Amino acid sequence: MTLTELRYIVAVAREKHFGRAAEACFVSQPTLSVAIKKLEEELDVKLFERGANEVSVTPLGEEIVRQAQSVIEQAASIKEIAKRGKDPVSGPLRLGVIYTIGPYLLPDLVKAAIERVPQMPLVLQENFTVKLLDMLRTGELDCAIIAEPFPDAGLAVAPLYDEPFMVAVPVNHPLAKRQQIAAEELKKETMLLLGTGHCFRDHVLEVCPEYARFSSNAEGIRKSFEGSSLETIKYMVASGMGVTVVPQLSVPKDPQPHVHYVPFSEPVPTRRVVLAWRRTFTRYEAIAALRNAIYACPLEGVQRVS
């Protein structure tokens, strides 16, 4: 039994597909399949059920995969301990960021990190919250910037900032002339939403729960549209297709010719953005250096949380 074989079974369990798991491990599919077959023979158990379109993990396989994840994590900590003994902030830090934060925080964060800890380059990964949590658990990431709430994965969490939401409306829309907008008023509007999988979509549906029904005959709702990114949705707003809700940091600093951003009236909906990492991750100084670099960013309009 080798660490490589354990990484292979964790990858297959995550991807539920031998081909994709092989790509994720940077090996050929035959190499991965042979290694897993060898491990199954050594353990004398069946780890996976091979279906026509998808691979499923057997009940006993799930327990073995969980233990394999723990072994991989513990093996990685040996290297981290050795690295920490020399210089805790020396070496890359693998950072995950959700899609609705990355484009608006990373440019400033990367610049601040280079200035403050040039010996700790950030290796960045943008993805959905669920995927980032999986990558944290399997040791593919060291830490991640995500928004609460999220499934409890036994991670260490440090709050970063509370970010208010804004309403984005076309410039010729009646609401564009308002100083503030109440969440109730959005019931009558065509709402543009992020697609399923984005946690910010769930945040918007908390503000405007009526849109969760997607019912054409629901009171005050005509229709709703979905987009793949906040920037795509902003272009849809600019074209007059409807209105949307966006996080504060995504609001451009300069006035836009086709989209106007209006604050919510009290109580203002917000999201808490946090930094999460595995409790077994030993480079505490690296986490502290990253937090300091985040706090060195402008973060206009948000409330820093210490």
N, C-alpha and C positions, 0 to 999 in steps of 0.2 A: 504494500500500500504506500503510495507516494502523495505528497501535497499536490502534485500536478493532477493526479487522478481525482483527488477530492475537489479541486477547482473545476474539473470537467463535469462532475455530477452536479455541483452547485449551479453551473452555467446551464445545464440541460433542464434542471428543475425550474430555473428562472425563465428561460426562453421557451420551454415546452416544445422544443424543436432541435433536432441534432445539428442541422445545417447552420441555423442561427447561433447555436451554442459554439460550434466550431469557429465561426467567424469572430465571435466575441473573445474567444481564447487564442485567436490568430494561429490556428492549426487547420489541417485538412479534416474533412468529416471522417474519412476512414481512420485517421490517427486517433481522433476522439472516440469513435465507436469501438475500436479495438481496445483502447485503454479502459473504457467503461466495462466492456465484456470481461476483461481480465480481472477487474475489481469485483464484479459480480461473482465470477468463478471463485475468487479467493475467499469472499465472504459467504459464498454458497447461498446467496439470496438474489431475488429479482428486484432491482431498484426501480425500473421503469416499465410501463405498459406501452408498447409501440402501436399507436393507432394509425389510421390512414392519413389523417391530416395533422394530428397532434399527439405529442407524447405526454403521458400522465405519470405521476409519481405514485408508486405503491404505498400503502399505509406504513409498512416497515421502512420503505425508501425515504419517506418524509422524515422519519426520526433520524435516519442515518445522515440525510442531507443537513438537517439542523446541527447535528454533531460535527459534520464536516465544515460547516460555516464557522463554528466555534473554534475548531482546530486551525483553520486558515487564519482566523483573526488573531489567535494566540501566537501563531508562528510569525505573523506580521509585527506583533508587538515586540518580539525579540529584537528585530531590526530597529524598531522605533526606540527601544530602550538604549540600544548601542548608539544610535544617532543622537539621542537626547543627551547622552553623556558627553558627547563632543560639543555639540551646539544645537540646542532645541529648535532654533529657528533657521537652521541650515538645511537646505534641501527642499524639494517641491512640496506644496500643500495642495492636495486634490480637493477642490471645492465645487460643490453642486449648487445650482441656483435655479429657482423656478422661472418659467417663461415670463411671468408678469412682473418680475423684479430685475432679471438679468440685463435687459437693454438699457435700463434707466439707472442702475447702480454700478454695473461693472466698469464702464469707462473711467469713472472717478476712482473706483476702488483699486483697479489695476495700477493706475497712476500713483495713488497714495501708497500702495504696497511696494512699488518699485522704489519710491523715495525713502520709505521707512525701513523696509527689510528686503533689500535687493538680493540677498542670499536665499530668500524664500520665494521662488517663483510660484505663481498660482497656476495650477492645471485645472481648467474650467470645464464644467459640464452643465448644460442647460437641459432641463427635463421637467416632467410632471412630478408632483410631490410624491406620489406612490412609488414611482420609479426611483427617485432619489433616496427614499427611505430603504428600498431594497438594496441599492448600491452601498448605502451606509452599513447595512447589516452584514453584507458580504465582504466588506473591506475594500470595495472598489473606489470609494470616496472616503476622505478623512472627515469632512464636515459639510454641512449644507445650510444655505440660507433659504428658509421656507416661511410660510405664514401659518399661524394657528387658526383653527384647530387642525390637528392631523392625528392619525391613529397612534396610540402610545406604543412605541417600539423599544421602550427601555433605554432611551437615549438621554444624554445630558443636554440640557437646553439653557441657553442664555438669551434673555430678551435684548433686542436691538433698538427698535423704535415702533411707535404707533403711527400708522399712516391713515389719514382721512381719505374718504372717497369724494370725487367730484362728478358732476353731471356734464357730459359733453353733448352739445346740441348744435344743429346747423345755425349759422349766423343770422339767417332770416326767420328763425323759429321764434314764436312769441315768448318762449321761456328764456331766450338769449338776452332779453332786456331786464331780466330779474336779477336782484342782488343775491337772493337765496331761493332754493327750491326745496319743498318738503317731499319726502319719499312718496307720500300718498298721491301726489300730483302725477307721478310717473305711470300710474295705473292706466291713464288715458292715452299713453304714448306707444308708438311702435318701438319696442325694445330690441336692441342689437346685443346679442350675448356671445361670449366665447363658447367654443364647442365643449362637449363632454370630456372630462379628464382634467380640465383647468380648475384649480381650487378657487380662483377668483370668480368663476362662474357661480360657484356655490355661495360665495360672499354676496354677489349681486342678487341672487335669488333670496337671500336672507333679508335684504333691503326691500326687494319687490317680490314677495312670495307668490303673487298672483301669476307671474310668468312661468312658474314651475308647472302649471297645468297645461300650457301650450294648447289651450282650447280656443277655437275661433269664435265660439259663442259666449265665452266668459265675459262678464260685465266689464266694459271699458277697454277690452283688449281686442285689437284688430288682428294683429299677427306679430310674429317675432322672427328674427333672423339670427343665424349663427356665423361666427367668423373664426378663423384659425389663430389669429393673433390680435392683440390690442391695436396695433398699427393698422391692420386690415380693417378693423371695425371703425377706426377713426376716419379712414377714407370713405367708408360707407356712410358715416354721419355727414361728412363733408358733401357727399352727393345728395343729401336730403332724404336718405332712406329711413332715418329714425334717430333715436337718441341712445346713449349708452352711459354706463357708470364706469369710471376709471380711477385707479389709485393716484394719489397726489403726485408722486415722483414721475409719473408718465405724462404729466401736463407740461407742454412746451413752455420754456421761459419767456419766449416772445409771443405776442398776439398772433393768432393764426387767421388767415384770410377767410376760411370757410367754416371753421369750427370755433364755438365759444364755450368756455368752461365756467360753470356756475357752481358755487359751494352749496352744500346741503344746509338746511336750517337745523337747529338743535332738535333732537339729539343727532349729531353728525355720525353716520356710520364709519367705522374704522376697521383696520385689520392690524394685528400685532405681528411684526416680522421678527423672527428669532434665528439664532445660530444653533444648530444641533450637531452633535458628534457622539461617537460611541463612548460609553463610560470607560472602556478599556484603552482608549487612545491616550498615549502617554506624553504627547508633545503639548503639554499645557501652555507653555510659553508661546508656541505657535498659534494656538487658539486666541490667547490674549493679544498677540501682535496683530492678528486678523481683525479682532474687535476694535482695536485702536485705529487701524487703518480705515475701517468702516466709519467710525466716529469722526475721522478726519475729512470725510466726504461732505459736500455741502448739505445734502439731505434737506433741501428747502421745503418748508411746509409741514414737516413731520415732527413728532415729539420723541426725542431720544429717551431711551429707558436704560437706566444704569443697573 
